[in-house]
Amino acid sequence: MYSEVTVHYSEALVRSAVGRYLRRFIRWRFWLALAFVACMLAYSLWQGDRSWAVGFMGAVVALGLIVPIAAYVAHYRRGLRALRGLSGGEATVVVSDASLRLSSAAGSMEIAWSGVKGIWRYPDLWLLVFGNSYATLPIGDFPEPVLAFLTERVTAAGGKVR
């Protein structure tokens, strides 16, 4: 199968994709562990403990809050930079039996199906996950048979569809 689809991106779509990616990447266990350390810190401070262990717990809590915020800002800025590089927010997605190619006025990227770790499906967009990054596919622009083909190719190559 070969299909070429013109897709449209917006700032709201970029924001949504970044938030969803980080919520899936930073799971609830992280927040549970951070809350546990924060409770231990609060209890230790309430008891009057001012040892190095309390300082360490404080640093862990602070970094546990700063790092996800910094990751969101970095991914969001990268997404906005990419969006501004698109001519009118448009890009072309070419789906073939061997690979998926994203191209725009800013450049192009081609990835073999074996390089795709998975698809994270949402009602308005899909995140194509590969390596430690992702590509956003606004699915409203895709015909249903192309979406089914994408799912089939990623699954056949060993990727997970969620």
Secondary structure per residue as TSV (DSSP state, phi and psi in degrees):
chain	resnum	aa	ss	phi	psi
A	1	M	-	360.0	143.1
A	2	Y	-	-134.9	128.4
A	3	S	E	-146.0	138.8
A	4	E	E	-119.4	124.8
A	5	V	E	-126.8	133.3
A	6	T	E	-90.7	124.5
A	7	V	E	-114.4	155.9
A	8	H	E	-122.3	129.7
A	9	Y	-	-112.4	153.8
A	10	S	-	-141.7	167.8
A	11	E	H	-63.0	-38.4
A	12	A	H	-64.0	-38.2
A	13	L	H	-66.5	-41.0
A	14	V	H	-61.5	-46.9
A	15	R	H	-59.8	-44.6
A	16	S	H	-63.8	-43.8
A	17	A	H	-64.0	-43.7
A	18	V	H	-63.6	-46.3
A	19	G	H	-61.3	-43.4
A	20	R	H	-68.5	-39.9
A	21	Y	H	-61.6	-47.7
A	22	L	H	-70.0	-33.7
A	23	R	H	-64.9	-34.4
A	24	R	H	-79.4	-32.7
A	25	F	H	-74.6	-42.8
A	26	I	S	-100.1	98.3
A	27	R	-	-80.6	173.6
A	28	W	H	-63.0	-26.5
A	29	R	H	-62.9	-36.2
A	30	F	H	-61.0	-47.8
A	31	W	H	-67.3	-34.6
A	32	L	H	-65.3	-46.0
A	33	A	H	-63.3	-40.4
A	34	L	H	-65.3	-40.8
A	35	A	H	-64.0	-39.4
A	36	F	H	-62.0	-46.5
A	37	V	H	-64.8	-38.9
A	38	A	H	-63.7	-40.0
A	39	C	H	-66.0	-41.7
A	40	M	H	-62.2	-40.5
A	41	L	H	-62.7	-49.0
A	42	A	H	-60.9	-42.9
A	43	Y	H	-63.5	-43.9
A	44	S	H	-62.7	-42.8
A	45	L	H	-65.8	-39.3
A	46	W	H	-63.0	-34.5
A	47	Q	T	-78.1	-8.0
A	48	G	T	91.0	8.3
A	49	D	-	-72.1	128.6
A	50	R	-	-129.9	34.2
A	51	S	S	-79.9	176.6
A	52	W	H	-63.8	-30.6
A	53	A	H	-63.1	-36.7
A	54	V	H	-67.9	-41.0
A	55	G	H	-62.2	-39.4
A	56	F	H	-64.6	-45.0
A	57	M	H	-61.8	-39.2
A	58	G	H	-62.1	-40.9
A	59	A	H	-65.7	-40.1
A	60	V	H	-62.7	-44.1
A	61	V	H	-64.2	-44.8
A	62	A	H	-61.9	-47.4
A	63	L	H	-66.9	-34.6
A	64	G	H	-63.9	-24.3
A	65	L	H	-91.6	-37.6
A	66	I	H	-72.4	-42.9
A	67	V	H	-61.7	-47.4
A	68	P	H	-63.2	-36.2
A	69	I	H	-65.3	-44.4
A	70	A	H	-64.2	-37.6
A	71	A	H	-64.6	-42.5
A	72	Y	H	-61.3	-48.1
A	73	V	H	-61.4	-43.0
A	74	A	H	-64.7	-46.5
A	75	H	H	-65.3	-40.0
A	76	Y	H	-65.2	-44.5
A	77	R	H	-64.1	-39.3
A	78	R	H	-63.5	-41.7
A	79	G	H	-64.0	-41.9
A	80	L	H	-66.4	-37.6
A	81	R	H	-62.4	-42.7
A	82	A	H	-65.4	-41.1
A	83	L	H	-61.2	-42.4
A	84	R	H	-67.3	-23.5
A	85	G	H	-78.5	-12.0
A	86	L	S	-84.2	142.9
A	87	S	B	-80.4	106.4
A	88	G	T	67.5	20.6
A	89	G	T	73.7	16.5
A	90	E	E	-105.9	144.8
A	91	A	E	-142.3	165.9
A	92	T	E	-116.0	132.7
A	93	V	E	-113.0	124.0
A	94	V	E	-112.4	120.5
A	95	V	E	-108.4	125.8
A	96	S	-	-134.2	177.5
A	97	D	S	-63.7	-30.1
A	98	A	S	-95.4	-28.3
A	99	S	E	-162.2	177.6
A	100	L	E	-123.4	130.7
A	101	R	E	-122.1	129.3
A	102	L	E	-108.8	128.6
A	103	S	E	-141.8	150.1
A	104	S	E	-155.1	-173.9
A	105	A	T	-64.6	-24.2
A	106	A	T	-81.1	-18.2
A	107	G	E	146.7	-169.8
A	108	S	E	-143.2	161.6
A	109	M	E	-144.7	135.0
A	110	E	E	-126.4	135.0
A	111	I	E	-132.6	132.4
A	112	A	E	-71.4	152.1
A	113	W	G	-59.5	-31.1
A	114	S	G	-67.7	-18.4
A	115	G	G	-85.8	-8.4
A	116	V	-	-88.4	119.1
A	117	K	-	-78.3	-27.7
A	118	G	E	176.5	173.5
A	119	I	E	-122.9	127.1
A	120	W	E	-103.7	111.7
A	121	R	E	-94.1	133.9
A	122	Y	-	-131.0	162.7
A	123	P	S	-59.9	-32.0
A	124	D	S	-108.7	-13.7
A	125	L	-	-155.7	159.5
A	126	W	E	-120.0	141.9
A	127	L	E	-104.7	119.9
A	128	L	E	-92.3	110.1
A	129	V	E	-97.0	129.7
A	130	F	E	-147.7	135.5
A	131	G	T	57.7	-132.7
A	132	N	T	-105.5	28.6
A	133	S	E	-139.0	-174.7
A	134	Y	E	-155.8	161.2
A	135	A	E	-122.7	139.8
A	136	T	E	-94.8	129.0
A	137	L	E	-117.5	108.8
A	138	P	-	-72.6	102.5
A	139	I	G	-71.4	-13.2
A	140	G	G	-62.9	-21.9
A	141	D	G	-88.5	-9.7
A	142	F	S	-96.1	136.5
A	143	P	-	-68.1	150.3
A	144	E	H	-56.4	-42.1
A	145	P	H	-61.4	-33.2
A	146	V	H	-70.0	-40.6
A	147	L	H	-62.4	-41.5
A	148	A	H	-63.7	-39.3
A	149	F	H	-65.6	-43.0
A	150	L	H	-55.4	-49.0
A	151	T	H	-60.1	-44.6
A	152	E	H	-62.1	-45.0
A	153	R	H	-67.5	-41.3
A	154	V	H	-66.4	-43.5
A	155	T	H	-63.5	-43.6
A	156	A	H	-63.0	-29.8
A	157	A	T	-86.9	1.1
A	158	G	T	98.8	3.6
A	159	G	-	-80.4	160.7
A	160	K	E	-103.5	138.6
A	161	V	E	-112.2	120.4
A	162	R	-	-122.8	360.0
